[in-house]
């Protein structure tokens, strides 16, 4: 990372790095995804599915801004330390559980399934995720492939939950 003087005082640094979770090694994307789950869980308890949807929607434009600032200040195109994109993608992947399985407040296997699905799609990058990752630049480029990976994971999760779901994951 190029030197970014004052980075620890800039909100874009903390947002882009997922409150520092993207600074953990190895596999900062996995750490960021785990941090996203740990943030979504209490929000789901306090504000329900609509709370999870709200943080998801808010994370997209804020994430685009933070990733763009981070890229510009560090001279990078898509630093591995940026994990706000994993936050948004994972939160999208969690939406089917939040909306389809309300009421029983206990964790379950489905969060793990959602986590694994999202990480696999983010790492393997099947079409159109890989195309977006290579062709869209800037803050939007950082975010868009994970958003689409989250949507794909959410679709798969909705199908799985409609056939085999039980209990509430939050």
GUNU-55834 format. One record per residue: residue number from 0; residue in one letter; x, z, y of N, C-alpha, C in turn. Coordinates in nm, 4 decimals, decimal comma, padded with zeros to 6 digits. Last residue first. Example, Ala and Ser with C-alpha at 12.3 -4.5 7.8 and 13.67 -1.06 7.14 Angstrom:
# residues 2
> i | aa | n.east | n.up | n.north | ca.east | ca.up | ca.north | c.east | c.up | c.north
> 1 | S | 01,2850 | 00,7080 | -00,2250 | 01,3670 | 00,7140 | -00,1060 | 01,2900 | 00,7870 | 00,0030
> 0 | A | 01,3190 | 00,7800 | -00,5690 | 01,2300 | 00,7800 | -00,4500 | 01,3200 | 00,7800 | -00,3300
***
This chain:
# residues 170
> i | aa | n.east | n.up | n.north | ca.east | ca.up | ca.north | c.east | c.up | c.north
> 169 | X | -03,1055 | 01,2334 | -01,6049 | -03,0691 | 01,3138 | -01,4913 | -03,1304 | 01,4496 | -01,5069
> 168 | X | -03,2051 | 01,1075 | -01,8206 | -03,0611 | 01,1206 | -01,8119 | -03,0175 | 01,2057 | -01,6950
> 167 | X | -03,4750 | 01,2155 | -02,0175 | -03,4279 | 01,1740 | -01,8851 | -03,2785 | 01,1988 | -01,8779
> 166 | X | -03,6135 | 01,0826 | -02,3287 | -03,5617 | 01,1846 | -02,2377 | -03,5173 | 01,1276 | -02,1052
> 165 | X | -03,5339 | 00,7601 | -02,4510 | -03,5971 | 00,8903 | -02,4709 | -03,5356 | 00,9891 | -02,3753
> 164 | X | -03,5433 | 00,4108 | -02,5347 | -03,5208 | 00,5219 | -02,4423 | -03,5946 | 00,6487 | -02,4830
> 163 | X | -03,5630 | 00,1739 | -02,6724 | -03,5109 | 00,2908 | -02,7429 | -03,4948 | 00,4139 | -02,6562
> 162 | X | -03,6937 | -00,0207 | -02,5082 | -03,7061 | -00,0244 | -02,6540 | -03,6677 | 00,1066 | -02,7221
> 161 | X | -03,6414 | 00,0362 | -02,2489 | -03,7798 | 00,0028 | -02,2828 | -03,8013 | -00,0011 | -02,4337
> 160 | X | -03,3652 | 00,0742 | -02,2571 | -03,4532 | 00,1892 | -02,2351 | -03,5972 | 00,1593 | -02,2723
> 159 | X | -03,2770 | -00,1923 | -02,2941 | -03,2481 | -00,0881 | -02,3931 | -03,3439 | 00,0302 | -02,3802
> 158 | X | -03,3737 | -00,3079 | -02,0548 | -03,4165 | -00,3593 | -02,1855 | -03,3954 | -00,2526 | -02,2930
> 157 | X | -03,2355 | -00,1571 | -01,8657 | -03,3823 | -00,1590 | -01,8633 | -03,4374 | -00,2080 | -01,9970
> 156 | X | -02,9696 | -00,2210 | -01,9343 | -03,0191 | -00,0846 | -01,9517 | -03,1714 | -00,0800 | -01,9527
> 155 | X | -02,9622 | -00,4900 | -01,8590 | -02,9406 | -00,4536 | -01,9995 | -02,9949 | -00,3141 | -02,0261
> 154 | X | -03,0048 | -00,4527 | -01,5844 | -03,0979 | -00,5339 | -01,6635 | -03,0859 | -00,4994 | -01,8114
> 153 | X | -02,7790 | -00,2990 | -01,5183 | -02,9138 | -00,2437 | -01,4998 | -03,0170 | -00,3219 | -01,5805
> 152 | X | -02,5716 | -00,4799 | -01,5662 | -02,5797 | -00,3579 | -01,6470 | -02,7192 | -00,2967 | -01,6375
> 151 | X | -02,6342 | -00,6645 | -01,3627 | -02,6365 | -00,7066 | -01,5034 | -02,6470 | -00,5854 | -01,5965
> 150 | X | -02,5985 | -00,4993 | -01,1384 | -02,7302 | -00,5605 | -01,1646 | -02,7400 | -00,6021 | -01,3116
> 149 | X | -02,3246 | -00,4404 | -01,1656 | -02,4245 | -00,3337 | -01,1695 | -02,5635 | -00,3863 | -01,1993
> 148 | X | -02,2174 | -00,6943 | -01,1317 | -02,1946 | -00,6243 | -01,2586 | -02,2958 | -00,5106 | -01,2745
> 147 | X | -02,2985 | -00,7318 | -00,8658 | -02,3566 | -00,8168 | -00,9703 | -02,3349 | -00,7547 | -01,1083
> 146 | X | -02,1389 | -00,5334 | -00,7484 | -02,2835 | -00,5311 | -00,7296 | -02,3509 | -00,6124 | -00,8396
> 145 | X | -01,8871 | -00,6239 | -00,8151 | -01,9347 | -00,4988 | -00,8737 | -02,0854 | -00,4823 | -00,8568
> 144 | X | -01,8742 | -00,8570 | -00,6631 | -01,8620 | -00,8671 | -00,8085 | -01,9112 | -00,7390 | -00,8768
> 143 | X | -01,9066 | -00,7614 | -00,3929 | -02,0086 | -00,8450 | -00,4576 | -01,9959 | -00,8511 | -00,6093
> 142 | X | -01,6941 | -00,6082 | -00,2731 | -01,8170 | -00,5454 | -00,3206 | -01,9004 | -00,6303 | -00,4161
> 141 | X | -01,4898 | -00,7795 | -00,2005 | -01,4573 | -00,6580 | -00,2752 | -01,5833 | -00,6048 | -00,3436
> 140 | X | -01,6342 | -00,9665 | -00,0508 | -01,5712 | -01,0064 | -00,1765 | -01,5343 | -00,8881 | -00,2640
> 139 | X | -01,6981 | -00,8163 | 00,1733 | -01,8048 | -00,8628 | 00,0851 | -01,7492 | -00,9020 | -00,0506
> 138 | X | -01,4410 | -00,7848 | 00,2825 | -01,5155 | -00,6685 | 00,2361 | -01,6290 | -00,7064 | 00,1425
> 137 | X | -01,2735 | -01,0849 | 00,1624 | -01,3062 | -00,9818 | 00,2597 | -01,3806 | -00,8656 | 00,1971
> 136 | X | -01,4212 | -01,3571 | -00,0341 | -01,3120 | -01,2767 | 00,0215 | -01,3647 | -01,1696 | 00,1174
> 135 | X | -01,5098 | -01,5119 | -00,3299 | -01,5628 | -01,4460 | -00,2103 | -01,4557 | -01,3481 | -00,1611
> 134 | X | -01,3755 | -01,6056 | -00,5600 | -01,4123 | -01,6979 | -00,4525 | -01,4684 | -01,6352 | -00,3256
> 133 | X | -01,3239 | -01,4183 | -00,7601 | -01,2179 | -01,5108 | -00,7192 | -01,2493 | -01,5875 | -00,5914
> 132 | X | -01,5642 | -01,2807 | -00,7879 | -01,4411 | -01,2060 | -00,7642 | -01,3307 | -01,2971 | -00,7101
> 131 | X | -01,7388 | -01,4888 | -00,8561 | -01,7550 | -01,4183 | -00,7287 | -01,6268 | -01,3456 | -00,6907
> 130 | X | -01,6406 | -01,5465 | -01,1123 | -01,6401 | -01,6497 | -01,0073 | -01,6499 | -01,5838 | -00,8698
> 129 | X | -01,6877 | -01,3055 | -01,2476 | -01,5511 | -01,3545 | -01,2290 | -01,5414 | -01,4583 | -01,1187
> 128 | X | -01,9733 | -01,2993 | -01,2407 | -01,8929 | -01,1927 | -01,1812 | -01,7516 | -01,2414 | -01,1511
> 127 | X | -02,1490 | -01,4718 | -01,3629 | -02,0863 | -01,5173 | -01,2387 | -01,9927 | -01,4148 | -01,1736
> 126 | X | -01,9136 | -01,4747 | -01,6260 | -01,9769 | -01,5499 | -01,5179 | -02,1107 | -01,4851 | -01,4853
> 125 | X | -01,7591 | -01,1481 | -01,6838 | -01,8219 | -01,2734 | -01,7278 | -01,8837 | -01,3454 | -01,6077
> 124 | X | -01,5507 | -00,9306 | -01,6533 | -01,5960 | -01,0225 | -01,5489 | -01,6510 | -01,1555 | -01,6034
> 123 | X | -01,4237 | -00,7168 | -01,7763 | -01,4236 | -00,8480 | -01,8418 | -01,4618 | -00,9596 | -01,7442
> 122 | X | -01,4680 | -00,5065 | -01,5859 | -01,3339 | -00,5399 | -01,6338 | -01,3283 | -00,6817 | -01,6912
> 121 | X | -01,7426 | -00,5020 | -01,5382 | -01,6504 | -00,5036 | -01,4247 | -01,5103 | -00,5459 | -01,4671
> 120 | X | -01,8450 | -00,4825 | -01,7973 | -01,8772 | -00,5999 | -01,7164 | -01,7814 | -00,6132 | -01,5982
> 119 | X | -01,7352 | -00,2294 | -01,8658 | -01,7026 | -00,3508 | -01,9428 | -01,7289 | -00,4770 | -01,8615
> 118 | X | -01,8583 | -00,0616 | -01,6742 | -01,7123 | -00,0774 | -01,6754 | -01,6716 | -00,2027 | -01,7521
> 117 | X | -02,1339 | -00,0912 | -01,7461 | -02,0860 | -00,1305 | -01,6142 | -01,9353 | -00,1538 | -01,6143
> 116 | X | -02,1274 | 00,0087 | -02,0136 | -02,1733 | -00,1275 | -01,9827 | -02,1193 | -00,1754 | -01,8485
> 115 | X | -02,0379 | 00,2738 | -01,9673 | -01,9586 | 00,1805 | -02,0484 | -01,9982 | 00,0363 | -02,0196
> 114 | X | -02,2520 | 00,3734 | -01,8079 | -02,1136 | 00,3793 | -01,7616 | -02,0284 | 00,2751 | -01,8352
> 113 | X | -02,4681 | 00,3430 | -01,9850 | -02,4677 | 00,2742 | -01,8560 | -02,3262 | 00,2649 | -01,8001
> 112 | X | -02,3865 | 00,5201 | -02,1864 | -02,4092 | 00,3783 | -02,2173 | -02,4036 | 00,2955 | -02,0896
> 111 | X | -02,3839 | 00,7596 | -02,0398 | -02,2606 | 00,7089 | -02,0997 | -02,2737 | 00,5598 | -02,1325
> 110 | X | -02,6544 | 00,7784 | -01,9845 | -02,5597 | 00,7689 | -01,8733 | -02,4281 | 00,7124 | -01,9246
> 109 | X | -02,7626 | 00,8033 | -02,2435 | -02,7858 | 00,6810 | -02,1677 | -02,6953 | 00,6676 | -02,0454
> 108 | X | -02,7137 | 01,0567 | -02,3477 | -02,6312 | 00,9461 | -02,3933 | -02,6461 | 00,8220 | -02,3058
> 107 | X | -02,7812 | 01,2893 | -02,0795 | -02,7930 | 01,2288 | -02,2102 | -02,6988 | 01,1134 | -02,2327
> 106 | X | -02,8896 | 01,5843 | -01,9062 | -02,8047 | 01,4672 | -01,9225 | -02,8185 | 01,4106 | -02,0625
> 105 | X | -03,2211 | 01,6681 | -01,8016 | -03,1042 | 01,6978 | -01,8826 | -03,0225 | 01,5705 | -01,9024
> 104 | X | -03,5064 | 01,7016 | -01,6930 | -03,3784 | 01,7136 | -01,6230 | -03,2655 | 01,7580 | -01,7151
> 103 | X | -03,7549 | 01,4882 | -01,7258 | -03,6805 | 01,5827 | -01,8093 | -03,5399 | 01,5923 | -01,7542
> 102 | X | -03,8569 | 01,3119 | -01,5111 | -03,9237 | 01,4311 | -01,5585 | -03,8446 | 01,5306 | -01,6392
> 101 | X | -03,8354 | 00,9530 | -01,5624 | -03,8424 | 01,0737 | -01,4797 | -03,8953 | 01,1936 | -01,5572
> 100 | X | -03,7304 | 00,6943 | -01,6531 | -03,7289 | 00,8145 | -01,7350 | -03,7369 | 00,9412 | -01,6504
> 99 | X | -03,7244 | 00,4785 | -01,4838 | -03,7994 | 00,4650 | -01,6084 | -03,8136 | 00,5958 | -01,6854
> 98 | X | -03,5661 | 00,5438 | -01,2601 | -03,7068 | 00,5058 | -01,2421 | -03,7871 | 00,5051 | -01,3711
> 97 | X | -03,3174 | 00,6226 | -01,3628 | -03,3797 | 00,7008 | -01,2559 | -03,5285 | 00,6706 | -01,2439
> 96 | X | -03,2571 | 00,4206 | -01,5442 | -03,2833 | 00,5566 | -01,5922 | -03,3592 | 00,6366 | -01,4883
> 95 | X | -03,2270 | 00,1998 | -01,3599 | -03,3321 | 00,2009 | -01,4639 | -03,3617 | 00,3397 | -01,5191
> 94 | X | -03,0047 | 00,2896 | -01,1913 | -03,1426 | 00,2832 | -01,1421 | -03,2489 | 00,2748 | -01,2514
> 93 | X | -02,7445 | 00,2735 | -01,2803 | -02,8207 | 00,3953 | -01,3112 | -02,9683 | 00,3878 | -01,2706
> 92 | X | -02,6474 | 00,0360 | -01,1748 | -02,6623 | 00,0463 | -01,3203 | -02,7447 | 00,1681 | -01,3615
> 91 | X | -02,6290 | 00,1129 | -00,9080 | -02,7258 | 00,0101 | -00,9471 | -02,7533 | 00,0203 | -01,0968
> 90 | X | -02,4183 | 00,2939 | -00,9324 | -02,5483 | 00,3422 | -00,8882 | -02,6580 | 00,2411 | -00,9203
> 89 | X | -02,2148 | 00,1175 | -01,0058 | -02,2604 | 00,2194 | -01,1007 | -02,3963 | 00,2733 | -01,0618
> 88 | X | -02,1915 | -00,0369 | -00,7688 | -02,2248 | -00,0986 | -00,8971 | -02,2787 | 00,0015 | -00,9978
> 87 | X | -02,1184 | 00,1601 | -00,5772 | -02,2409 | 00,0809 | -00,5627 | -02,2853 | 00,0228 | -00,6956
> 86 | X | -01,8751 | 00,2550 | -00,6934 | -01,9860 | 00,3452 | -00,6629 | -02,1164 | 00,2658 | -00,6576
> 85 | X | -01,7201 | 00,0243 | -00,7014 | -01,7614 | 00,0861 | -00,8281 | -01,8763 | 00,1834 | -00,8057
> 84 | X | -01,6868 | -00,0046 | -00,4261 | -01,7578 | -00,1087 | -00,4998 | -01,8027 | -00,0578 | -00,6366
> 83 | X | -01,5282 | 00,2052 | -00,3650 | -01,6666 | 00,2115 | -00,3165 | -01,7504 | 00,1046 | -00,3858
> 82 | X | -01,2646 | 00,1879 | -00,4329 | -01,3604 | 00,2083 | -00,5422 | -01,5045 | 00,2251 | -00,4937
> 81 | X | -00,9475 | 00,0889 | -00,3694 | -01,0837 | 00,0751 | -00,3176 | -01,1793 | 00,0858 | -00,4358
> 80 | X | -00,7145 | 00,0833 | -00,5119 | -00,7582 | 00,2131 | -00,4591 | -00,8987 | 00,2085 | -00,4005
> 79 | X | -00,6563 | -00,1771 | -00,5616 | -00,7149 | -00,0999 | -00,6705 | -00,7640 | 00,0364 | -00,6255
> 78 | X | -00,7370 | -00,3892 | -00,2868 | -00,6546 | -00,2837 | -00,3454 | -00,7291 | -00,2126 | -00,4570
> 77 | X | -00,7672 | -00,6758 | -00,2062 | -00,8618 | -00,5946 | -00,2829 | -00,7815 | -00,4900 | -00,3581
> 76 | X | -00,5753 | -00,7535 | -00,0150 | -00,6976 | -00,8319 | -00,0315 | -00,8053 | -00,7521 | -00,1053
> 75 | X | -00,3933 | -00,5723 | 00,2419 | -00,4236 | -00,6064 | 00,1032 | -00,5528 | -00,6876 | 00,0985
> 74 | X | -00,3259 | -00,4558 | 00,4818 | -00,2744 | -00,5892 | 00,4525 | -00,2948 | -00,6305 | 00,3080
> 73 | X | -00,4325 | -00,2204 | 00,5639 | -00,3246 | -00,2130 | 00,4653 | -00,2628 | -00,3490 | 00,4349
> 72 | X | -00,6282 | -00,2907 | 00,7494 | -00,5286 | -00,1899 | 00,7869 | -00,4105 | -00,1861 | 00,6910
> 71 | X | -00,7830 | -00,4798 | 00,6059 | -00,7155 | -00,5163 | 00,7305 | -00,6036 | -00,4193 | 00,7647
> 70 | X | -00,8771 | -00,3251 | 00,3862 | -00,7991 | -00,4477 | 00,3659 | -00,7180 | -00,4829 | 00,4903
> 69 | X | -01,0201 | -00,1251 | 00,5265 | -00,9076 | -00,0896 | 00,4397 | -00,8169 | -00,2104 | 00,4184
> 68 | X | -01,2185 | -00,2827 | 00,6497 | -01,1247 | -00,2051 | 00,7312 | -01,0005 | -00,1712 | 00,6495
> 67 | X | -01,3479 | -00,3782 | 00,4158 | -01,2890 | -00,4708 | 00,5133 | -01,1850 | -00,3997 | 00,6008
> 66 | X | -01,4366 | -00,1409 | 00,2996 | -01,3413 | -00,2252 | 00,2272 | -01,2720 | -00,3227 | 00,3218
> 65 | X | -01,6174 | -00,0545 | 00,4991 | -01,5011 | 00,0269 | 00,4648 | -01,3952 | -00,0557 | 00,3923
> 64 | X | -01,8116 | -00,2680 | 00,5010 | -01,7357 | -00,2309 | 00,6206 | -01,6070 | -00,1570 | 00,5843
> 63 | X | -01,9022 | -00,2544 | 00,2363 | -01,8447 | -00,3799 | 00,2882 | -01,7591 | -00,3498 | 00,4101
> 62 | X | -02,0015 | 00,0098 | 00,2340 | -01,8892 | -00,0282 | 00,1489 | -01,8222 | -00,1563 | 00,1946
> 61 | X | -02,2166 | -00,0142 | 00,4060 | -02,1089 | 00,0794 | 00,4405 | -01,9840 | 00,0452 | 00,3601
> 60 | X | -02,3773 | -00,1976 | 00,2657 | -02,3186 | -00,2354 | 00,3952 | -02,2052 | -00,1427 | 00,4381
> 59 | X | -02,3969 | -00,0302 | 00,0122 | -02,3552 | -00,1705 | 00,0187 | -02,3008 | -00,2081 | 00,1570
> 58 | X | -02,4928 | 00,2288 | 00,0384 | -02,3530 | 00,2087 | 00,0000 | -02,3065 | 00,0644 | 00,0159
> 57 | X | -02,7659 | 00,2105 | 00,0880 | -02,6753 | 00,2455 | 00,1980 | -02,5294 | 00,2149 | 00,1649
> 56 | X | -02,8563 | 00,1541 | -00,1741 | -02,8773 | 00,0581 | -00,0653 | -02,7813 | 00,0855 | 00,0496
> 55 | X | -02,7765 | 00,3938 | -00,3021 | -02,7311 | 00,2636 | -00,3491 | -02,7407 | 00,1612 | -00,2373
> 54 | X | -02,9145 | 00,5908 | -00,1727 | -02,7682 | 00,5901 | -00,1620 | -02,7100 | 00,4571 | -00,2067
> 53 | X | -03,1801 | 00,5027 | -00,2451 | -03,1374 | 00,5094 | -00,1041 | -02,9850 | 00,5088 | -00,0916
> 52 | X | -03,1850 | 00,5313 | -00,5244 | -03,2014 | 00,3989 | -00,4637 | -03,1508 | 00,3981 | -00,3196
> 51 | X | -03,1603 | 00,8080 | -00,5372 | -03,0557 | 00,7241 | -00,5968 | -03,0640 | 00,5831 | -00,5383
> 50 | X | -03,4022 | 00,8739 | -00,4118 | -03,2755 | 00,9177 | -00,3536 | -03,1590 | 00,8356 | -00,4058
> 49 | X | -03,5848 | 00,7748 | -00,5922 | -03,5793 | 00,7149 | -00,4587 | -03,4523 | 00,7558 | -00,3849
> 48 | X | -03,5515 | 00,9419 | -00,8106 | -03,5109 | 00,8016 | -00,8206 | -03,4984 | 00,7364 | -00,6836
> 47 | X | -03,4730 | 01,2609 | -00,6510 | -03,5323 | 01,1720 | -00,7501 | -03,4782 | 01,0303 | -00,7456
> 46 | X | -03,3513 | 01,4472 | -00,4917 | -03,4360 | 01,3475 | -00,4263 | -03,4980 | 01,2466 | -00,5230
> 45 | X | -03,2168 | 01,6322 | -00,6612 | -03,2736 | 01,6740 | -00,5330 | -03,3767 | 01,5767 | -00,4774
> 44 | X | -03,1374 | 01,4890 | -00,8890 | -03,2074 | 01,6179 | -00,9023 | -03,2809 | 01,6549 | -00,7750
> 43 | X | -03,0088 | 01,2715 | -00,7721 | -03,1272 | 01,2473 | -00,8558 | -03,2068 | 01,3759 | -00,8745
> 42 | X | -02,7993 | 01,4087 | -00,6541 | -02,8940 | 01,3372 | -00,5684 | -03,0222 | 01,3095 | -00,6459
> 41 | X | -02,6567 | 01,5029 | -00,8761 | -02,7306 | 01,5987 | -00,7910 | -02,8293 | 01,5304 | -00,6970
> 40 | X | -02,5829 | 01,2320 | -00,9807 | -02,6545 | 01,3338 | -01,0571 | -02,7257 | 01,4354 | -00,9679
> 39 | X | -02,4268 | 01,0864 | -00,8041 | -02,5654 | 01,0460 | -00,8276 | -02,6473 | 01,1566 | -00,8944
> 38 | X | -02,1767 | 01,2084 | -00,8253 | -02,2491 | 01,2151 | -00,6974 | -02,3972 | 01,1838 | -00,7187
> 37 | X | -02,1029 | 01,1485 | -01,0836 | -02,1077 | 01,2894 | -01,0442 | -02,1775 | 01,3094 | -00,9100
> 36 | X | -02,1015 | 00,8700 | -01,0715 | -02,1998 | 00,9377 | -01,1574 | -02,2154 | 01,0829 | -01,1129
> 35 | X | -01,8816 | 00,8353 | -00,8994 | -02,0145 | 00,7866 | -00,8598 | -02,1246 | 00,8543 | -00,9414
> 34 | X | -01,6728 | 00,9348 | -01,0549 | -01,7107 | 01,0060 | -00,9315 | -01,8499 | 00,9638 | -00,8853
> 33 | X | -01,6672 | 00,7303 | -01,2465 | -01,7021 | 00,8662 | -01,2859 | -01,7451 | 00,9486 | -01,1644
> 32 | X | -01,5803 | 00,5215 | -01,0820 | -01,7098 | 00,5120 | -01,1484 | -01,7575 | 00,6501 | -01,1933
> 31 | X | -01,3262 | 00,6151 | -01,0115 | -01,4275 | 00,5944 | -00,9085 | -01,5668 | 00,5876 | -00,9674
> 30 | X | -01,2025 | 00,6117 | -01,2622 | -01,2183 | 00,7394 | -01,1917 | -01,3260 | 00,7279 | -01,0837
> 29 | X | -01,2101 | 00,3351 | -01,3023 | -01,2820 | 00,4228 | -01,3943 | -01,3036 | 00,5599 | -01,3310
> 28 | X | -01,0456 | 00,2498 | -01,0950 | -01,1841 | 00,2042 | -01,1021 | -01,2690 | 00,2905 | -01,1939
> 27 | X | -00,7917 | 00,3612 | -01,1545 | -00,8701 | 00,4133 | -01,0423 | -01,0161 | 00,3691 | -01,0438
> 26 | X | -00,6064 | 00,3825 | -01,3938 | -00,7444 | 00,3332 | -01,3944 | -00,8297 | 00,3881 | -01,2803
> 25 | X | -00,4026 | 00,6836 | -01,4098 | -00,4251 | 00,5396 | -01,4118 | -00,5739 | 00,5090 | -01,3998
> 24 | X | -00,4638 | 00,7965 | -01,0733 | -00,4028 | 00,7008 | -01,1649 | -00,4018 | 00,7617 | -01,3042
> 23 | X | -00,6593 | 00,8232 | -00,7791 | -00,6186 | 00,8773 | -00,9085 | -00,5659 | 00,7652 | -00,9981
> 22 | X | -00,7638 | 00,7028 | -00,5628 | -00,6209 | 00,7301 | -00,5557 | -00,5678 | 00,7868 | -00,6870
> 21 | X | -01,0336 | 00,6942 | -00,5883 | -00,9599 | 00,5697 | -00,6131 | -00,8097 | 00,5864 | -00,6042
> 20 | X | -01,1143 | 00,9418 | -00,4992 | -01,1139 | 00,9174 | -00,6439 | -01,0384 | 00,7893 | -00,6796
> 19 | X | -01,1366 | 00,9678 | -00,2243 | -01,0066 | 00,9935 | -00,2864 | -01,0016 | 00,9664 | -00,4348
> 18 | X | -01,3865 | 00,8821 | -00,1625 | -01,3527 | 01,0211 | -00,1315 | -01,2255 | 01,0652 | -00,2034
> 17 | X | -01,3529 | 00,6098 | -00,2298 | -01,4475 | 00,6952 | -00,3019 | -01,4130 | 00,8416 | -00,2873
> 16 | X | -01,1991 | 00,4592 | -00,0654 | -01,1335 | 00,5186 | -00,1829 | -01,2255 | 00,6138 | -00,2599
> 15 | X | -01,3826 | 00,3961 | 00,1376 | -01,3280 | 00,2900 | 00,0519 | -01,2677 | 00,3467 | -00,0757
> 14 | X | -01,4198 | 00,6531 | 00,2537 | -01,5312 | 00,5814 | 00,1917 | -01,4785 | 00,4778 | 00,0939
> 13 | X | -01,1632 | 00,7120 | 00,3480 | -01,2271 | 00,8016 | 00,2523 | -01,3452 | 00,7352 | 00,1817
> 12 | X | -01,1181 | 00,4925 | 00,5224 | -01,0247 | 00,5234 | 00,4138 | -01,0937 | 00,6065 | 00,3069
> 11 | X | -01,3269 | 00,5122 | 00,7060 | -01,3215 | 00,3965 | 00,6164 | -01,2268 | 00,4208 | 00,4992
> 10 | X | -01,2697 | 00,7408 | 00,8602 | -01,3749 | 00,7470 | 00,7580 | -01,3716 | 00,6290 | 00,6612
> 9 | X | -00,9389 | 00,8458 | 00,9144 | -01,0354 | 00,7361 | 00,9322 | -01,1420 | 00,7408 | 00,8228
> 8 | X | -00,7451 | 01,0250 | 00,8607 | -00,8419 | 01,0635 | 00,9634 | -00,9523 | 00,9593 | 00,9802
> 7 | X | -00,5773 | 00,9074 | 00,6845 | -00,6503 | 01,0258 | 00,6376 | -00,7534 | 01,0757 | 00,7387
> 6 | X | -00,4562 | 00,7034 | 00,8364 | -00,5572 | 00,6697 | 00,7343 | -00,6400 | 00,7898 | 00,6918
> 5 | X | -00,2581 | 00,7191 | 01,0248 | -00,3868 | 00,7803 | 01,0553 | -00,4938 | 00,7566 | 00,9516
> 4 | X | -00,1082 | 00,4171 | 00,9381 | -00,0980 | 00,5413 | 01,0133 | -00,2374 | 00,5930 | 01,0481
> 3 | X | -00,0560 | 00,2781 | 00,6632 | -00,1714 | 00,2812 | 00,7523 | -00,1676 | 00,4157 | 00,8217
> 2 | X | 00,1798 | 00,0802 | 00,5043 | 00,1545 | 00,2047 | 00,5761 | 00,0364 | 00,1882 | 00,6716
> 1 | X | 00,0600 | -00,0920 | 00,2145 | 00,1286 | -00,0907 | 00,3429 | 00,0905 | 00,0360 | 00,4167
> 0 | X | 00,0855 | 00,0000 | -00,1183 | 00,0000 | 00,0000 | 00,0000 | 00,0889 | 00,0000 | 00,1231
***
